[in-house]
Amino acid sequence: MSIFLDSSSVVIVQGITGSEGSKHTARMLAAGTRVVGGVNARKAGTTVVHGETELPVFGSVAEAIETTGANASIIFVPPVFAKDAMIEAIDAGIELLVVITEGVPVHDSAEAWAYAKAKGNVTRIIGPNCPGIITPGESLLGITPATISGPGPIGLVSKSGTLTYQMMFELRDIGFSTAIGIGGDPIVGTTHIDAIAAFEADPATEAIVMIGEIGGDAEERAAEYIAANVTKPVVAYVAGFTAPEGKTMGHAGAIVSGASGTAIAKKTALEAAGVRVGKTPSEAAALLREAIGR
């Protein structure tokens, strides 16, 4: 079992002919992902070749879905084109949409999110500015190295790409049902709560690791949700305990104003909800091991 992505997911790549799209298409194929084509209106009718796999390039997402039966897409396009790519995928009714692109204007992300909602939330968006999602041993839709960890009982949701990779490495001997990097922008399509709710409902996920960071109140809201709805063990790590007040740190959403959004405030809220919080990623991994007796 897994959440959102599995071996049956059929994937297209928006921006498949670009350098990043091409590089990560090859890596997704190597990870076992069922990539069946890509989209680039200017190169429609051509193909791209990765090893023994030849993939068609379509003029639109709708055409790609009609021809291949794709139900998932990943976006590798420059920030200026990201909103249009998202809207196109939503209009076509894609079920899962991962937006890797960094630097998407917040108002563009907000508009795309609102558009998906107005269309009935048929499309689940992950990102932007994220590493995507991986169900080890089954499918990769993103840029997470597929060799870090194998399948197992841990569900991981993280704002940070690099900390996603580190936590997967720390717990590689146990393994993961699904690991999701939701992105650190102020507006993202899938939240901590969305992922935690899905992990709670997934019978193959025995415990949940949540990685947050300074800025906003996503972790505090997740703490409230966990306290009211989650029965499985949850451990957490919050990045940014030493961050100076009022300074953006890396992610566009990682900005602290007064006492709001600090790592201490998030840690306090999570611990009040019964979530054990590690001071470092390694400590959080050790807490997870204790929680499941591994």
C-alpha positions in Angstrom: 0.0 0.0 0.0 1.0 3.6 -0.5 -0.6 7.0 -0.8 -1.2 9.0 -4.0 1.3 7.1 -6.2 1.9 3.4 -6.9 3.0 1.1 -9.6 -0.2 1.5 -11.5 0.3 5.3 -11.9 0.7 6.3 -15.6 2.9 9.4 -15.9 3.5 12.1 -18.5 6.2 14.8 -18.2 5.4 18.5 -19.0 8.7 19.9 -20.2 10.1 16.5 -21.1 12.5 17.9 -23.8 14.2 20.4 -21.5 17.5 19.6 -19.7 15.9 19.0 -16.3 12.8 17.2 -17.7 15.0 14.9 -19.7 17.4 14.1 -16.9 14.8 13.3 -14.4 12.6 11.4 -16.9 15.5 9.0 -17.3 15.8 8.7 -13.5 12.1 8.1 -13.1 12.2 5.4 -15.7 15.1 3.7 -14.0 13.1 3.8 -10.7 10.3 1.8 -12.4 7.9 4.7 -13.0 5.5 4.1 -15.9 6.4 7.2 -17.9 4.5 7.0 -21.2 5.2 10.4 -22.9 5.7 14.1 -22.5 4.2 17.4 -23.5 5.8 20.3 -25.4 3.6 22.1 -27.9 6.5 23.2 -30.0 7.8 19.7 -30.4 4.6 17.8 -30.7 4.9 14.7 -32.9 8.6 14.1 -32.1 9.9 11.5 -29.7 12.6 11.4 -27.0 14.7 8.3 -26.3 16.1 7.0 -23.0 18.0 3.8 -23.5 15.5 1.3 -25.1 12.5 3.5 -24.3 11.1 5.8 -26.9 8.6 8.3 -25.6 6.2 10.4 -27.7 5.9 14.1 -27.3 2.3 15.5 -27.4 1.1 19.0 -28.1 -1.1 19.1 -25.0 -1.9 17.3 -21.7 -5.4 16.5 -23.0 -3.9 14.8 -26.1 -1.4 12.9 -23.9 -4.2 11.6 -21.6 -6.4 10.6 -24.5 -3.6 8.7 -26.2 -1.9 7.1 -23.2 -4.4 7.0 -20.4 -2.1 8.9 -18.1 -3.4 9.9 -14.7 -0.3 11.7 -13.3 1.9 14.5 -14.6 5.1 16.2 -13.5 6.1 19.8 -14.4 9.6 20.8 -15.3 9.1 24.2 -16.9 10.5 27.7 -16.1 8.6 29.6 -13.4 7.0 32.0 -15.9 5.2 29.1 -17.6 4.4 27.1 -14.5 0.9 28.5 -13.9 -0.2 27.8 -17.5 1.2 24.3 -17.3 -0.7 23.7 -14.1 -4.0 25.1 -15.5 -3.6 23.0 -18.6 -3.2 19.8 -16.5 -6.1 20.7 -14.3 -8.3 21.4 -17.3 -7.4 18.0 -18.7 -8.5 16.3 -15.5 -5.1 14.8 -14.4 -5.4 13.2 -11.1 -2.0 13.8 -9.6 0.2 16.8 -10.5 3.7 17.3 -9.2 5.2 20.8 -9.7 9.0 20.7 -9.3 9.6 24.2 -10.5 11.2 26.6 -8.0 10.5 30.4 -8.0 6.8 30.2 -9.0 5.2 33.6 -8.0 2.9 33.1 -5.0 0.0 34.7 -6.8 0.4 32.1 -9.6 0.4 29.3 -7.1 -2.7 30.7 -5.4 -4.5 31.1 -8.7 -3.7 27.5 -9.8 -4.8 26.1 -6.4 -8.0 28.1 -6.5 -8.6 26.9 -10.1 -8.2 23.3 -9.1 -10.6 23.8 -6.2 -13.2 25.4 -8.5 -12.9 22.4 -10.8 -13.9 20.1 -8.0 -10.4 19.2 -6.6 -10.1 16.4 -9.2 -6.4 17.2 -9.4 -4.1 16.7 -6.4 -1.2 19.2 -6.7 2.1 18.5 -4.9 4.4 21.5 -4.8 5.6 23.8 -6.3 9.2 24.0 -5.3 9.3 20.4 -4.1 11.1 17.1 -4.7 7.9 15.3 -5.4 6.7 11.9 -4.2 8.2 8.5 -4.1 6.7 5.1 -3.2 9.9 3.1 -3.0 10.1 0.0 -5.1 7.0 1.1 -7.1 7.1 4.6 -8.6 8.9 7.9 -8.4 7.3 11.2 -9.5 9.9 13.8 -8.7 13.6 14.2 -8.2 14.2 12.2 -5.0 17.0 9.6 -5.5 15.3 6.3 -5.7 18.2 4.4 -4.2 18.1 6.0 -0.8 15.6 3.6 0.8 13.4 0.7 0.0 9.7 0.0 0.9 8.6 -0.2 4.5 6.1 1.0 7.1 7.1 4.7 7.5 5.2 7.5 6.0 7.2 10.7 5.5 5.9 14.3 4.7 8.4 17.1 4.6 8.7 20.8 3.6 12.3 20.3 2.8 13.8 18.4 -0.1 17.3 17.8 1.4 15.8 16.9 4.8 13.5 14.4 3.0 16.5 12.7 1.6 18.4 12.7 4.9 15.5 11.2 6.8 15.0 8.5 4.2 18.7 7.7 4.6 18.5 7.7 8.4 15.7 5.2 8.3 16.7 3.3 5.2 16.9 0.0 7.0 13.2 0.2 7.9 11.9 1.7 4.7 9.0 3.9 3.6 5.4 3.4 2.3 5.5 6.8 0.6 7.7 9.9 1.1 6.3 13.3 0.0 8.2 16.5 -0.3 5.4 19.1 -0.2 7.6 22.2 -0.8 8.4 25.2 1.3 6.5 28.0 -0.5 3.8 29.9 1.3 1.1 28.2 -0.8 1.4 24.6 -1.7 -1.1 22.2 -3.2 -0.8 19.4 -0.7 -0.3 20.2 3.0 1.1 18.3 6.0 -2.5 17.6 7.1 -3.4 16.1 3.7 -0.5 13.7 3.8 -1.0 12.8 7.4 -4.7 12.1 6.9 -3.8 9.8 4.0 -1.1 8.0 6.0 -3.5 7.5 8.9 -5.9 5.8 6.5 -3.2 3.7 4.8 -3.0 0.2 6.5 0.6 -0.3 5.4 1.8 2.9 7.2 2.6 2.1 10.8 4.2 5.5 11.8 4.6 9.0 10.4 7.5 11.3 10.2 6.8 15.0 9.7 9.5 17.5 8.8 8.6 21.2 9.2 10.5 24.5 9.3 10.1 28.0 10.5 7.5 30.3 9.0 3.8 30.2 8.7 1.5 28.0 10.9 1.3 24.8 8.9 2.9 22.8 11.6 0.7 24.2 14.3 -2.4 23.4 12.3 -1.1 19.9 11.7 -0.6 19.5 15.4 -4.3 20.3 16.0 -5.3 17.8 13.3 -3.0 15.1 14.8 -4.4 15.6 18.3 -8.0 15.2 17.1 -7.6 12.5 14.3 -4.4 10.5 14.3 -3.9 7.2 16.2 -0.5 6.2 14.7 2.8 7.3 16.2 4.0 10.7 14.8 7.5 12.1 15.3 8.7 15.4 13.9 11.7 17.6 13.2 11.4 21.3 12.8 14.3 23.1 11.0 15.3 26.6 12.0 15.9 26.7 15.8 18.8 29.1 15.3 17.3 31.2 12.5 17.4 35.0 13.2 14.0 36.7 13.5 12.5 38.4 10.5 14.9 36.8 8.0 13.8 34.6 5.1 15.8 31.4 5.3 16.0 29.5 2.0 12.3 28.7 1.3 10.0 31.5 0.4 7.7 30.6 3.3 10.4 30.4 5.9 10.1 33.8 7.5 9.5 34.5 11.2 7.6 37.5 12.5 7.8 38.0 16.3 6.8 34.8 18.1 4.8 33.6 15.1 6.3 30.8 13.1 9.3 30.1 15.3 10.7 26.6 15.7 10.0 26.8 19.4 6.4 27.6 18.9 6.0 24.7 16.4 7.8 22.3 18.7 5.6 23.3 21.6 2.4 22.9 19.6 3.5 19.5 18.3 4.5 18.2 21.7 1.2 19.3 23.1 -0.5 17.1 20.5 1.6 14.1 21.6 4.2 14.3 18.8 7.8 13.7 19.9 10.1 16.3 18.3 13.7 15.7 17.6 16.3 18.4 18.0 18.1 17.1 14.9 17.0 14.8 12.0 19.0 12.0 13.6 17.3 12.4 16.9 13.9 12.4 15.2 14.9 9.2 13.4 15.8 7.6 16.8 12.5 8.7 18.2 10.7 7.0 15.3 12.7 3.8 15.9 11.6 3.8 19.6 8.0 4.4 18.5 7.8 1.3 16.4 10.3 -0.8 18.3 12.8 -1.1 15.4 
